[in-house]
Amino acid sequence: MSVPKPRDPNALSITPGELADELDHVFAQPATDLEMEAEQLERAHQILQRGLQEN
């Protein structure tokens, strides 16, 4: 039986490359109006916030 190992506190939960890929995906579609741009920026903000909180 293996012993459970705690998560390494120094390990990144999301890598900079993964973060960039997620942001690229958000901005892949051009915003055609202000509402779409606001939605894109909100999603990007959520991604960045998650990256900062988890790392």
PyMOL commands that set and color helices and strands:
alter all, ss='L'
color gray80, all
select helices_A, chain A and resi 16-26+34-54
alter helices_A, ss='H'
color red, helices_A
deselect
rebuild
show_as cartoon
